[in-house]
Amino acid sequence: MVIESVRVQHYRSILDETLHCDALTVLVGANGTGKSAFLRALDLFYSSAPKVEPDDFYDGDASKEIVVAVAFGGLSDLERKQFGPYVRDNALAVERVVRWNDGKPTYKLHGWSLRCALFRPVREALAVKDRGKTAREAYESIKGRAEFATLQDWPGVSLVTEVLNQWESANADKCDPARDDGQFFGFTEVGQGYLGKDTRFLLVPAVRDAATDAAEGRGSVLTTLMDLVVRSVLAKSEALKHLRETTQQQYSEMVGPGKLAELDTLAGTLTSTLRTFVPDAGVDLRWLPAGDIDIPMPKADVKLVEDGYHSTVTRTGHGLQRAFVLTLLQHLTAARIPTDEPAEAAPERQLPGLVLAIEEPELYQHPSRQRHMAKVLNELASGRIPGVADHTQIIYCTHSPLLVGIDRINQVRLLRKHEVQSDKPKVTKVVRTTLDRVAAEVWKADGSKGDTYTGATILPRLRSIMTPWMNEGFFADVVVLVEGEDDRAAVLGVARSMNQDLESMGLAVIPCGGKKSLDRPAIIFRQLGIPVYLVWDGDCGKGATSGRCPQCNKPLDKKPDPADNRRLLRLLDMKEEDWPQYVEPSSACFEKDLEGTLCAEVGQAVFEELLAVVQEEYAIEERQHALKNPAVIDAVVRKAKERGASSVTLENIVKQIVSLLPSHADSLKAATVTAKEMQ
């Protein structure tokens, strides 16, 4: 069984929102947007000893219940049989409900099943003190109705629930989904609905002491693992059993009655003293039966080996410590599998599925290790790496562009805070999209020709534009998409000359490798509710002559195709034309190119002169390399301003980009509506 969705209500910043889960789910968003709240909500759902405080209720309002509803899919035949009437459309819905009563919380796990509302009096009667009489009266009252004529006579208190369940299973059309009484499901081995046989949850928080987990001591992870996996096997060994029995026998013989005369001697001495106080009294001392000999189990000394050097856990790097904690906890979860599984079930269910939730897996990892971590987690979730469970489902929240990918958009969930009421705290909202939705919009931009694109057909076109810069878009408040690195440098440099640090404001300027590659990231980020600004070259007149551009001396490209411009205009829902030139609130297009516009507006001679000066100052020999450096463009534009020259067009573009920040809330509202449509 795997988690298909988690709906959380009234918990921390989550008023009422659903997180849809894949084999691997990545949560991104700014600090405080509720990423960890979802992980903690899952921990609350799975915990056998949950803990909730009044501050955990949304807006501190403990008069309303916290609900964490988990929908499980991918059920095996054994699981469908086990959970019977609770399974609908091959899915199982269970929810943890927390209520605050009389200054303390109460916790129940409820299942949803098809139930007949008219049976409620019988079920309620089973919970009262005189349940036999009350339940029977309610049952016989119902049985007297014509629609329940097939119900058998009163079956007794112990069987009445089963009889009602059987009738509801056979008459699903006369029932409605309803919560049960909270007695069926649990994460302790009681009742029919012991979920621990089928699913286990493991939370790896951002801060966890590896040294505490690795030390042998009461309650530590390593001690528990040793007890479950190693010492339990040792305790069952025949050699140890023989040693214990032999030692016990020898000990019993040594302390058996009559073996130690000192006991009788002591009794006589005590009796003599006692009789000085009470003449007729006495003391009789006898041995109790000898207790069992306790043979202590050995303890482990843990050392981690790195580069051939053995060291205690505390003396290794934080990255290795965190990886070790993850390893220990995964194996602890696997070791705690139930031992009472029927033999006939063993082939189908070796281990429960593991749900692994990690806060910031990039912590203490340098970039190459972060990339490796992302690869390992993805392969583990997809089943390509043997794990410690039959299958491992992974949910992690991250702030690293190295742990997300534009080609894995199906896995990404973007969390944002959204205002629902002016006098209430903002609430968490989840936005997502899919490869299929992206493909459909790309197909539309391409003119809706031929077969509709699918997620599978669009995937190679996403992999071709993957860069760390591209992944930064998932973490930006506004995304600016440009053709190349020189365009990025120009936008950032002109902005700096206007005292606008776009990156510090949460804007990401991303080079896409040409205007043919602007469409896919634009679609993805827009569908996630992130404001997007497009900047591209119209290329009018390019390719008309051979050689180099007479203005900027850049090599001329092959003759441009106006269809590329029309395609982007369709994407933006703008009027199509061959050679557009404009600056609008959502995009800008240069008649020819950005660099040419900058040169023309500053003045070709001035620009080239100042560029040469800055190149010498910055020790950058190649002109093309200098043009890709935002600091160079910033310096050139500032020096040009001192001479009274500036680029009106580029400054206008920067103003339009910055103006997108206040409209962020509107874009989020639109994305939220889209997310609801997807559900």
TORSE-425503 format. One line per 10 residues: number of its first residue (from 1); their letters; for each residue x, y, z of C-alpha. Coordinates in Angstrom, 3 decimals, decimal comma, padded with zeros to 6 digits. Example, Ala and Ser with C-alpha at 12.3 -4.5 7.8 and 13.67 -1.06 7.14 Angstrom:
2
1 = AS = 012,300:-004,500:007,800  013,670:-001,060:007,140
END
This chain:
679
1 = MVIESVRVQH = 000,000:000,000:000,000  001,180:003,498:-000,816  -000,017:006,973:000,108  -001,973:008,614:-002,705  -002,930:011,795:-000,862  -002,838:013,496:002,523  -005,592:015,940:003,433  -004,828:018,084:006,473  -007,347:020,299:008,243  -006,855:022,872:010,989
11 = YRSILDETLH = -003,233:021,917:011,718  -000,665:024,682:012,155  -000,666:026,798:008,956  -002,786:024,250:007,058  -006,456:025,187:007,273  -007,686:022,674:004,693  -005,339:021,462:001,973  -004,491:018,226:000,197  -001,040:016,974:-000,737  -001,119:014,488:-003,622
21 = CDALTVLVGA = 001,779:012,037:-003,402  003,805:010,099:-005,939  006,483:007,480:-005,334  008,736:010,472:-004,731  007,274:013,849:-003,787  009,331:017,028:-003,466  008,030:019,974:-001,439  009,456:023,383:-002,321  008,600:026,848:-001,117  009,889:029,640:001,081
31 = NGTGKSAFLR = 010,540:029,198:004,798  007,351:029,054:006,814  005,052:027,999:003,980  004,047:024,699:005,605  006,408:022,143:004,094  007,411:020,701:007,462  003,813:021,005:008,673  002,774:018,349:006,147  005,580:016,039:007,270  004,657:016,577:010,924
41 = ALDLFYSSAP = 001,011:015,938:010,104  001,984:012,564:008,641  004,034:011,863:011,754  000,947:012,690:013,828  -001,119:010,283:011,727  001,297:007,375:012,108  002,323:007,905:015,726  001,172:005,351:018,316  001,707:008,020:020,992  000,894:011,346:019,300
51 = KVEPDDFYDG = 001,423:014,680:021,013  -000,503:017,843:020,187  -000,506:021,219:021,932  -003,099:024,026:021,621  -000,666:025,979:019,421  -000,808:023,140:016,863  -004,402:024,082:016,010  -004,769:026,623:013,205  -004,976:030,125:014,691  -004,773:028,508:018,151
61 = DASKEIVVAV = -008,457:027,584:017,865  -008,704:024,281:019,738  -012,510:024,263:019,499  -012,182:022,674:016,052  -010,721:019,261:015,382  -007,450:018,546:013,628  -007,911:015,992:010,861  -005,146:014,198:008,965  -006,807:012,031:006,323  -004,599:009,629:004,380
71 = AFGGLSDLER = -005,782:007,843:001,244  -003,897:004,617:000,532  -003,795:003,031:-002,908  -002,018:000,122:-004,550  -003,601:-002,372:-002,154  -002,674:-006,037:-002,375  -005,296:-008,776:-002,412  -004,433:-009,521:001,213  -004,901:-005,859:002,202  -008,213:-005,619:000,353
81 = KQFGPYVRDN = -009,405:-008,681:002,235  -008,102:-007,432:005,570  -009,753:-004,005:005,380  -012,897:-005,279:003,646  -015,741:-002,748:003,811  -013,328:000,171:004,175  -011,932:-000,336:000,664  -013,606:001,609:-002,144  -012,287:001,708:-005,718  -009,175:-000,157:-004,526
91 = ALAVERVVRW = -008,371:002,654:-002,070  -008,417:002,862:001,704  -009,163:006,127:003,540  -008,132:006,515:007,184  -008,011:009,706:009,215  -006,499:010,746:012,509  -008,826:013,090:014,402  -007,573:015,178:017,316  -010,002:016,956:019,649  -009,157:019,165:022,610
101 = NDGKPTYKLH = -011,425:018,333:025,528  -011,132:019,448:029,150  -007,620:020,783:028,702  -006,165:017,736:026,983  -006,181:016,147:023,503  -007,949:012,962:022,457  -006,824:010,952:019,449  -008,741:008,519:017,278  -008,139:006,786:013,969  -011,281:006,590:011,881
111 = GWSLRCALFR = -011,974:004,663:008,706  -014,510:005,583:006,050  -016,840:002,934:004,738  -020,277:002,616:003,200  -022,761:002,675:006,041  -026,517:002,644:006,423  -027,576:005,676:008,450  -030,507:003,739:009,957  -028,048:001,371:011,684  -026,571:004,217:013,715
121 = PVREALAVKD = -028,828:003,676:016,798  -027,646:000,068:017,022  -023,980:001,012:016,814  -024,411:003,824:019,327  -026,211:001,474:021,702  -023,202:-000,855:021,703  -021,202:001,890:023,435  -023,564:002,399:026,417  -023,444:000,606:029,747  -026,506:-001,623:029,284
131 = RGKTAREAYE = -025,537:-002,333:025,686  -027,088:-005,785:025,332  -030,639:-004,717:026,040  -030,419:-001,307:024,348  -028,734:-002,611:021,212  -031,219:-005,460:020,872  -034,172:-003,095:021,105  -032,692:-000,826:018,451  -031,874:-003,828:016,225  -035,344:-005,350:016,415
141 = SIKGRAEFAT = -036,929:-001,973:015,732  -034,956:-001,746:012,481  -035,592:-005,359:011,508  -039,299:-004,643:011,579  -038,963:-002,394:008,533  -039,669:-003,965:005,156  -036,284:-003,042:003,606  -034,487:-004,955:006,360  -036,539:-008,108:006,222  -033,482:-010,121:005,181
151 = LQDWPGVSLV = -031,669:-009,324:008,429  -031,363:-012,376:010,628  -032,821:-012,483:014,100  -030,879:-010,823:016,913  -027,425:-012,463:016,676  -026,138:-011,293:020,043  -023,851:-008,449:021,095  -020,679:-010,143:019,886  -021,956:-010,718:016,335  -024,301:-007,817:015,650
161 = TEVLNQWESA = -021,581:-005,552:014,172  -020,519:-008,289:011,727  -024,162:-008,827:010,672  -024,643:-005,110:010,002  -021,368:-004,945:008,016  -022,425:-007,902:005,876  -025,774:-006,278:005,053  -024,037:-002,997:004,096  -021,570:-004,854:001,841  -024,441:-006,567:000,049
171 = NADKCDPARD = -026,497:-003,349:-000,248  -023,926:-000,698:-001,146  -026,503:001,253:-003,170  -028,456:001,924:000,034  -025,428:003,236:001,952  -023,352:006,411:002,125  -019,680:006,978:003,084  -019,360:007,662:006,801  -016,791:007,649:009,593  -016,626:004,605:011,795
181 = DGQFFGFTEV = -016,470:004,781:015,595  -012,664:004,977:015,718  -012,178:001,477:017,089  -011,064:-000,445:014,010  -007,737:001,073:012,953  -004,540:001,524:014,923  -000,754:001,430:014,930  -000,555:-000,897:017,897  -001,216:-004,593:017,488  -004,832:-004,539:018,606
191 = GQGYLGKDTR = -008,007:-004,982:016,583  -008,430:-005,983:012,974  -007,062:-002,834:011,381  -003,430:-002,962:012,483  -001,902:-000,694:009,855  001,644:-001,364:011,005  001,680:-004,628:009,069  001,297:-002,770:005,816  002,797:000,706:006,153  005,499:002,304:008,265
201 = FLLVPAVRDA = 006,496:005,952:008,526  009,933:007,359:009,213  010,585:011,069:009,764  014,132:012,392:009,491  013,993:015,949:010,874  016,407:018,681:009,909  018,171:018,382:013,269  018,894:014,986:014,817  021,812:013,976:017,035  023,656:011,141:015,314
211 = ATDAAEGRGS = 025,835:010,561:018,383  022,759:009,895:020,565  021,309:007,486:018,004  024,623:005,653:017,656  025,399:005,277:021,369  024,361:002,158:023,257  021,895:003,297:025,917  018,278:003,131:026,971  015,980:004,189:024,142  018,669:004,860:021,521
221 = VLTTLMDLVV = 018,100:003,768:017,938  021,237:001,612:017,882  020,290:-000,156:021,130  016,823:-000,919:019,789  018,297:-002,211:016,541  020,817:-004,370:018,385  018,059:-005,779:020,593  015,786:-006,531:017,637  018,251:-007,762:015,053  021,414:-008,981:016,769
231 = RSVLAKSEAL = 020,860:-009,705:020,434  017,468:-011,327:019,804  019,181:-013,853:017,518  021,995:-014,381:020,019  019,497:-014,942:022,821  017,873:-017,768:020,837  021,117:-019,593:020,058  021,416:-023,183:021,301  024,890:-022,571:022,767  023,662:-019,667:024,887
241 = KHLRETTQQQ = 020,601:-021,664:025,928  022,837:-024,543:027,095  025,079:-022,106:028,998  022,096:-020,547:030,724  020,582:-023,934:031,718  023,912:-025,322:032,999  024,696:-022,204:034,986  021,169:-022,116:036,416  021,423:-025,730:037,560  024,811:-025,212:039,226
251 = YSEMVGPGKL = 023,609:-022,067:040,934  020,450:-023,777:042,230  022,536:-026,607:043,662  024,801:-024,137:045,430  022,008:-022,201:047,154  019,521:-025,055:047,640  017,981:-025,783:051,069  020,461:-027,425:053,425  023,452:-026,453:051,326  024,404:-023,431:053,412
261 = AELDTLAGTL = 024,546:-024,042:057,201  025,160:-020,341:057,691  021,424:-019,719:057,157  020,474:-021,890:060,139  023,262:-020,337:062,226  021,979:-016,828:061,451  018,411:-017,853:062,282  019,519:-019,167:065,673  021,491:-015,996:066,484  018,555:-013,775:065,547
271 = TSTLRTFVPD = 016,174:-015,921:067,614  018,361:-015,552:070,703  018,385:-011,786:070,386  014,650:-011,596:069,672  013,812:-013,642:072,807  015,445:-011,033:075,015  012,485:-008,870:073,971  009,776:-011,536:073,496  010,520:-014,821:075,280  008,202:-017,021:073,182
281 = AGVDLRWLPA = 009,247:-015,626:069,753  011,669:-016,997:067,170  013,122:-016,418:063,678  012,852:-018,980:060,870  014,991:-018,249:057,759  014,469:-020,182:054,505  015,724:-019,686:050,966  013,253:-018,607:048,308  013,452:-020,558:045,036  016,539:-019,480:043,106
291 = GDIDIPMPKA = 015,822:-016,889:040,442  016,870:-017,135:036,827  020,456:-016,324:036,009  020,728:-013,159:033,922  023,469:-013,444:031,331  024,070:-009,909:030,007  024,157:-009,365:026,269  027,215:-007,636:024,787  027,089:-003,991:023,733  028,346:-002,568:020,463
301 = DVKLVEDGYH = 031,034:000,033:019,912  030,162:001,954:016,746  032,833:003,470:014,555  032,307:005,003:011,138  034,927:004,353:008,486  035,817:007,161:006,100  038,827:007,041:003,779  040,038:003,982:005,673  040,024:005,773:009,035  037,893:004,445:011,912
311 = STVTRTGHGL = 036,382:007,187:014,046  033,604:007,714:016,586  030,399:009,157:015,175  030,880:012,551:016,809  034,268:012,967:015,137  032,969:012,511:011,589  031,506:015,204:009,352  027,885:016,249:009,683  027,129:014,913:006,203  028,269:011,387:007,084
321 = QRAFVLTLLQ = 026,483:011,579:010,437  023,193:012,490:008,735  023,581:009,658:006,220  024,261:007,266:009,119  021,112:008,424:010,957  019,091:007,809:007,795  020,579:004,321:007,494  019,874:003,447:011,131  016,287:004,650:011,043  015,457:002,813:007,816
331 = HLTAARIPTD = 016,761:-000,439:009,241  015,003:000,165:012,559  011,699:000,459:010,710  012,377:-002,764:008,820  013,429:-004,600:011,982  010,143:-003,788:013,702  008,037:-005,858:011,327  005,344:-007,937:013,043  006,256:-011,502:013,924  002,723:-012,907:014,017
341 = EPAEAAPERQ = 002,142:-012,881:010,249  000,331:-015,993:009,007  002,652:-018,355:007,178  000,492:-018,315:004,074  000,888:-014,522:003,833  004,689:-014,536:003,917  005,267:-014,794:000,149  003,068:-011,775:-000,500  004,092:-009,518:002,357  007,704:-009,753:003,497
351 = LPGLVLAIEE = 007,961:-006,216:004,872  005,573:-003,275:005,213  005,941:-000,397:002,792  008,130:002,399:004,134  007,165:006,067:003,879  010,355:008,072:004,300  009,938:011,796:005,067  013,089:013,933:005,109  013,512:017,563:006,019  016,178:019,132:003,809
361 = PELYQHPSRQ = 018,233:016,112:002,692  020,815:018,575:001,363  021,901:019,565:004,880  025,663:019,248:005,422  026,143:017,921:001,868  028,347:019,682:-000,679  026,914:020,155:-004,211  028,116:016,906:-005,775  026,804:014,967:-002,774  023,472:016,763:-003,094
371 = RHMAKVLNEL = 023,203:015,636:-006,705  024,096:012,107:-005,631  021,511:012,242:-002,824  018,824:013,328:-005,290  019,737:010,438:-007,600  019,741:007,872:-004,776  016,382:008,991:-003,389  014,813:008,968:-006,845  016,132:005,481:-007,615  015,137:004,183:-004,180
381 = ASGRIPGVAD = 011,577:005,438:-004,633  011,361:003,970:-008,138  012,517:000,551:-006,909  015,811:000,553:-008,826  017,829:000,219:-005,614  017,125:-002,655:-003,186  015,945:-001,061:000,042  015,102:-002,156:003,549  011,397:-002,487:002,718  009,316:-004,012:-000,068
391 = HTQIIYCTHS = 008,858:-000,523:-001,447  009,935:002,902:-000,228  007,853:006,017:-000,812  009,753:009,258:-000,260  008,590:012,774:000,599  011,159:015,463:001,188  011,235:019,239:001,465  014,207:021,117:000,089  015,697:024,535:-000,570  018,308:023,225:-003,009
401 = PLLVGIDRIN = 017,946:023,479:-006,816  020,118:020,364:-007,005  017,362:018,225:-005,463  014,652:019,162:-007,966  014,480:018,876:-011,726  012,353:020,464:-014,403  012,117:017,021:-016,000  010,607:015,680:-012,745  007,812:018,220:-012,593  005,309:015,468:-011,709
411 = QVRLLRKHEV = 007,080:015,129:-008,349  007,205:018,818:-007,411  004,679:020,452:-005,088  005,015:024,205:-004,604  003,765:025,510:-001,256  002,832:029,137:-000,702  001,028:031,139:001,984  -002,316:032,603:000,950  -004,521:035,095:002,754  -008,069:033,843:003,308
421 = QSDKPKVTKV = -009,263:036,395:005,838  -007,663:039,693:006,837  -007,830:038,983:010,581  -006,639:035,368:010,298  -003,163:033,904:009,702  -002,258:033,091:006,107  -002,800:029,465:005,160  -000,757:026,930:003,227  -001,751:026,153:-000,344  -000,256:023,450:-002,562
431 = VRTTLDRVAA = 000,147:023,923:-006,302  001,224:021,236:-008,752  001,199:020,426:-012,424  001,896:017,390:-014,579  003,910:016,538:-017,649  000,693:015,896:-019,547  -000,652:019,383:-018,772  002,648:020,937:-019,811  002,662:018,877:-023,004  -000,864:019,982:-023,903
441 = EVWKADGSKG = 000,085:023,663:-023,643  003,290:023,189:-025,644  001,216:021,486:-028,347  -001,133:024,463:-028,357  001,795:026,892:-028,703  003,076:024,782:-031,601  -000,172:025,466:-033,445  -002,169:022,401:-032,335  -000,880:020,397:-035,281  -000,713:016,608:-035,440
451 = DTYTGATILP = -001,267:014,315:-032,489  -001,577:015,912:-029,070  001,687:015,816:-027,146  001,934:013,660:-024,031  004,118:013,718:-020,964  006,243:010,941:-022,432  006,806:012,768:-025,729  007,617:016,091:-024,056  010,082:014,648:-021,532  013,183:014,705:-023,818
461 = RLRSIMTPWM = 012,466:018,369:-024,587  012,604:019,123:-020,870  015,846:017,266:-020,282  017,484:019,303:-023,018  017,023:022,542:-021,006  018,009:021,239:-017,565  020,496:023,456:-015,737  020,955:024,477:-012,072  019,837:027,964:-013,176  016,605:026,474:-014,504
471 = NEGFFADVVV = 015,876:024,679:-011,243  016,282:027,940:-009,319  012,968:028,957:-010,832  011,133:026,657:-008,422  012,352:028,806:-005,522  011,807:032,251:-007,071  009,027:034,768:-006,462  009,315:035,900:-010,088  011,030:034,118:-012,991  012,591:036,074:-015,864
481 = LVEGEDDRAA = 013,350:033,864:-018,862  015,942:035,084:-021,378  017,671:033,464:-024,333  021,311:033,359:-023,214  023,868:034,256:-020,580  024,657:037,619:-022,194  020,957:038,559:-022,011  020,917:037,533:-018,350  023,973:039,670:-017,695  022,363:042,652:-019,444
491 = VLGVARSMNQ = 019,108:042,461:-017,458  020,903:042,009:-014,119  023,521:044,667:-014,959  020,992:047,325:-016,001  018,927:046,520:-012,899  021,991:047,018:-010,682  022,682:050,343:-012,324  019,116:051,283:-011,273  019,918:050,148:-007,700  017,639:047,133:-008,110
501 = DLESMGLAVI = 019,218:043,861:-006,978  016,812:041,426:-008,636  018,245:038,304:-006,997  017,967:039,742:-003,475  014,327:040,565:-004,262  013,548:036,925:-005,021  013,657:037,175:-008,823  015,544:034,563:-010,851  016,866:035,519:-014,293  017,288:032,239:-016,169
511 = PCGGKKSLDR = 019,044:031,724:-019,539  017,267:029,051:-021,579  019,671:028,491:-024,474  017,707:030,233:-027,217  014,155:031,395:-027,785  013,067:027,963:-028,992  013,533:026,819:-025,376  011,575:029,586:-023,643  008,199:027,867:-023,928  008,566:024,859:-021,609
521 = PAIIFRQLGI = 009,915:026,641:-018,522  007,420:029,465:-019,065  004,538:026,989:-019,088  005,791:025,038:-016,078  006,416:028,040:-013,858  003,142:029,686:-014,841  001,209:026,507:-014,066  002,845:026,500:-010,632  001,597:030,028:-010,038  004,993:031,717:-010,338
531 = PVYLVWDGDC = 004,891:035,036:-012,255  006,951:034,757:-015,442  008,481:037,472:-017,622  009,810:036,539:-021,095  012,533:038,473:-022,914  013,618:037,471:-026,420  015,085:038,757:-029,668  012,783:039,269:-032,660  015,810:038,843:-035,001  014,339:041,113:-037,667
541 = GKGATSGRCP = 016,842:041,546:-040,496  019,257:038,965:-039,180  020,731:036,647:-041,767  020,117:039,095:-044,605  023,856:039,475:-045,011  026,732:037,157:-044,276  029,663:037,673:-041,937  029,319:039,844:-038,854  026,847:042,430:-037,596  028,024:045,935:-038,598
551 = QCNKPLDKKP = 026,861:047,335:-035,240  028,187:044,894:-032,650  030,462:042,682:-034,766  028,665:039,533:-033,556  028,600:036,589:-035,977  025,336:036,574:-037,883  023,104:033,561:-037,353  021,331:031,762:-040,113  018,251:033,471:-041,433  015,653:033,497:-038,589
561 = DPADNRRLLR = 012,217:031,956:-038,892  009,345:034,302:-037,931  007,398:031,199:-036,884  009,451:031,209:-033,664  008,111:034,667:-032,817  004,550:033,702:-033,666  004,874:030,630:-031,478  005,869:032,657:-028,413  003,132:035,210:-029,070  000,585:032,365:-029,147
571 = LLDMKEEDWP = 001,970:031,146:-025,855  001,401:034,617:-024,393  -002,093:034,947:-025,946  -000,938:037,980:-027,923  -001,600:039,025:-031,511  000,673:037,116:-033,865  003,138:038,906:-036,130  006,402:038,053:-037,836  008,718:040,641:-036,273  007,321:041,969:-032,987
581 = QYVEPSSACF = 008,870:044,822:-031,019  007,354:045,789:-027,664  007,697:046,004:-023,873  004,601:044,739:-022,061  003,812:043,744:-018,425  004,450:040,035:-019,075  007,083:040,027:-021,823  009,349:042,033:-024,071  010,675:041,451:-027,574  013,459:043,385:-029,281
591 = EKDLEGTLCA = 013,093:044,142:-032,978  016,505:042,644:-033,607  018,300:041,704:-030,380  018,927:042,909:-026,821  022,589:043,740:-027,275  021,900:045,746:-030,408  019,207:047,751:-028,599  021,550:048,433:-025,667  024,342:049,556:-028,002  022,028:051,755:-030,075
601 = EVGQAVFEEL = 020,426:053,500:-027,090  023,663:054,070:-025,179  025,528:054,836:-028,372  027,659:052,344:-030,256  030,907:054,225:-029,866  030,295:055,000:-026,183  029,326:051,400:-025,435  032,394:049,917:-027,140  034,710:052,442:-025,500  033,349:051,822:-022,015
611 = LAVVQEEYAI = 033,260:048,061:-022,545  036,956:048,097:-023,406  037,713:050,139:-020,272  035,799:047,741:-018,026  037,361:044,700:-019,696  040,787:046,037:-018,812  039,714:046,859:-015,230  038,264:043,390:-014,739  041,050:041,592:-016,652  038,617:039,953:-019,082
621 = EERQHALKNP = 040,258:039,635:-022,482  037,442:038,162:-024,571  034,590:040,515:-025,441  032,067:037,672:-025,515  033,058:036,640:-021,990  032,711:040,188:-020,710  029,192:040,470:-022,120  028,114:037,438:-020,067  029,145:039,090:-016,784  026,451:041,168:-014,998
631 = AVIDAVVRKA = 029,104:043,132:-013,125  030,631:044,232:-016,445  027,287:045,405:-017,852  026,531:047,169:-014,566  029,836:049,043:-014,751  029,368:049,951:-018,443  025,822:051,234:-017,920  026,801:053,243:-014,831  029,697:054,864:-016,679  027,355:055,591:-019,599
641 = KERGASSVTL = 024,890:057,278:-017,229  027,671:059,546:-016,013  027,899:060,701:-019,616  024,128:061,162:-019,837  023,474:058,010:-021,878  021,159:055,121:-020,919  019,010:052,342:-022,379  015,388:053,409:-022,017  014,093:050,078:-023,301  016,058:047,919:-020,880
651 = ENIVKQIVSL = 015,252:050,171:-017,922  011,574:049,922:-018,840  011,885:046,116:-018,933  013,425:046,104:-015,454  010,556:048,250:-014,154  008,021:045,826:-015,657  009,827:042,867:-014,081  009,921:044,454:-010,613  006,242:045,380:-010,885  005,363:041,681:-011,025
661 = LPSHADSLKA = 006,156:041,250:-007,325  002,986:042,912:-005,931  000,788:040,869:-008,304  002,148:037,639:-006,862  -000,982:037,041:-004,759  -003,250:037,255:-007,811  -001,138:034,729:-009,671  -001,279:032,379:-006,685  -005,076:032,611:-006,591  -005,230:031,596:-010,243
671 = ATVTAKEMQ = -002,876:028,681:-009,624  -004,939:027,568:-006,628  -008,041:027,398:-008,804  -006,098:025,314:-011,313  -004,929:022,978:-008,560  -008,519:022,442:-007,426  -009,532:021,628:-010,996  -006,826:018,946:-011,110  -008,230:017,305:-007,982
END
